[in-house]
Structure formats: C-alpha cells, structure tokens
C-alpha cells in the first residue's frame, strides 16, 4: 500500500473481521517430548559442550603462539 493512498476505516475493519484477525489467538503451552526427541536434545547439548571445549582449547593454544 502506498503512503499517499487513503484507507477507509470501515473497509479495513470488515477485512480484519473476514480474515479473523480480531479473534484472540489460542493458548500455547508446553508439550511433552517423546523419548527419542529428548535423546536428540541431550545429544545437542553434549555436542555444544564438546564444541565449546574445542574452541577454548584452540583459543588457548593460539594465544600462546
């Protein structure tokens, strides 16, 4: 929409009602994960810890040079 165009408030309200934008969103809550999903997330945590250790080791060895 260009800035120089005038917007009719009634038309905009009708469009919002038709599209359902005036309704409240459904509530979102935590979901329980399956066992394999929990293992994947623990694996990712372990991977991050190992990568941080590699970065710290490389930085320490690079700082000595």
WOUR-V814066 format. One record per pair of residues at least 6 apart in sequence whose C-alpha atoms are under 7 Angstrom apart, sorted by the first residue. I is the first residue (numbers start at 0). J is the second residue. D is the distance in Angstrom with one decimal. If there is no record, write none. Layout:
BEGIN
I&J&D, I&J&D
END
This chain:
BEGIN
15&21&6.3
END
